[in-house]
Amino acid sequence: MILITGANGLVGSAMIREFARQGHPVKALVRSRAKARALEAFSTVELVEGDMQHPETLANALSGVERVLLISSPNLQMVETQCTFIDAAKAAGVRHIIKLSGVTTSLDSPFLFSRMHAEISHYLEQSGLAWTFLRPSQFATEYLREVPTIVTERAFFLPFEDAKLTPVDLEDVAKAAFVLLTTAGHEGKTYMISGPEALSMAEIAEQISLATGSSVRYVNISSEERKRVQREAGMPPVVVDALDVQSRLRRLGNGEEVVHLETHMALGIRPTPFAEFARRHAADFLGTSAWAMAQKELKPPLDLRTLPSA
Ligand SMILES: NC(=O)c1ccc[n+]([C@@H]2O[C@H](COP(=O)([O-])OP(=O)(O)OC[C@H]3O[C@@H](n4cnc5c(N)ncnc54)[C@H](OP(=O)(O)O)[C@@H]3O)[C@@H](O)[C@H]2O)c1
């Protein structure tokens, strides 16, 4: 049996939808069944409740599980949450953990979350369990966070200058995770996965304009301006500072501009261009979809977890 953690989150729910699409049985770990009603619609998905920080709550979730896809929220508790879970999984007889992190994962990274992912990865490598690392680039869904100003000002505002990034469609990542979880031979391997093109923010704006049939501009802003907007949206100061470091690294070129199609090729997945993602989400970018209209006055932070398809 396979268990997916963080199943009610943005990434985890995309994974669950892929398992449902494939008609493959899977257990979905959620903290609250009441908040995960959307997952109950899938007949091949078994919802299990538990808290990854509290091993005593995980017995049912881990019973009979051989492989796990390890995901939790990108917050300051991430290392504690995932390392506690790794110990619990090992004690319960899990054999193999596939850890989702990011392309910039490194113990030396100045970006807090890349370091945290690296710490967890190191812990997993030392655990004695079989491991596989799935490392996606920036998700294409990140641009849906910019919907408020795209709708009101036909522009989005970021401090990335002319840096290029390689946004990946979460559906591609979910397809990769499905293969890694359901086929043998991936132990001890790292899979980097990105979108098929390196795009500047001006090019992303052009793709959104084409998809929506309405001109959208990219406007470069200062780090200070970005931090002000994030603070006003209620983001914790330590996260604001971490994202500021990430922006600086992106401007300098930290490897996120490198296209990684080796995982698509190895696992037989067609890479989704950003243009296709933008067309699929045209109504979201225009603010006319049910998802966009359900966001409170289209004010940040938007809830990407409620996207019916990521
Ligand atoms: N954004 C990007 O471009 C990008 C790129 C590459 C990698 N990543 C990585 O992707 C990962 C997943 O992100 P996401 O956006 O899917 O996060 P998310 O929407 O916050 O989802 C995380 C899920 O983990 C669950 N969770 C957190 N703590 C838990 C605990 N103690 N016990 C049980 N469940 C717990 C949450 O449960 P609740 O629903 O109960 O809160 C939530 O459903 C992050 O590690 C991030 O670093 C992001």
The ligand as an ORCA input file, in Angstrom:
! r2SCAN-3c Opt
* xyz 0 1
  N       5.800     26.501     -4.412
  C       6.705     25.995     -5.204
  O       6.961     26.523     -6.309
  C       7.429     24.735     -4.797
  C       8.347     24.190     -5.659
  C       8.992     23.011     -5.302
  C       8.703     22.408     -4.084
  N       7.804     22.959     -3.242
  C       7.509     22.248     -1.972
  O       6.246     21.633     -2.050
  C       5.908     21.216     -0.718
  C       4.406     21.162     -0.518
  O       3.871     22.438     -0.668
  P       2.294     22.691     -0.721
  O       2.129     23.980     -1.445
  O       1.547     21.495     -1.187
  O       1.973     22.932      0.830
  P       0.536     22.994      1.495
  O      -0.511     23.392      0.508
  O       0.709     23.785      2.748
  O       0.228     21.473      1.863
  C       0.927     20.807      2.838
  C       0.011     19.813      3.527
  O       0.775     19.229      4.599
  C      -0.091     19.047      5.692
  N       0.625     19.056      6.957
  C       1.411     20.031      7.462
  N       1.846     19.691      8.680
  C       1.303     18.473      8.959
  C       1.346     17.606     10.073
  N       2.043     17.916     11.175
  N       0.663     16.442     10.004
  C      -0.075     16.107      8.910
  N      -0.157     16.900      7.817
  C       0.519     18.062      7.848
  C      -1.054     20.222      5.631
  O      -2.206     19.825      6.356
  P      -3.425     20.796      6.698
  O      -4.263     20.764      5.433
  O      -4.070     20.185      7.860
  O      -2.817     22.153      6.945
  C      -1.253     20.404      4.142
  O      -2.389     19.725      3.681
  C       6.672     22.151      0.212
  O       7.596     21.409      0.950
  C       7.399     23.103     -0.724
  O       8.658     23.467     -0.211
  C       7.149     24.107     -3.577
*
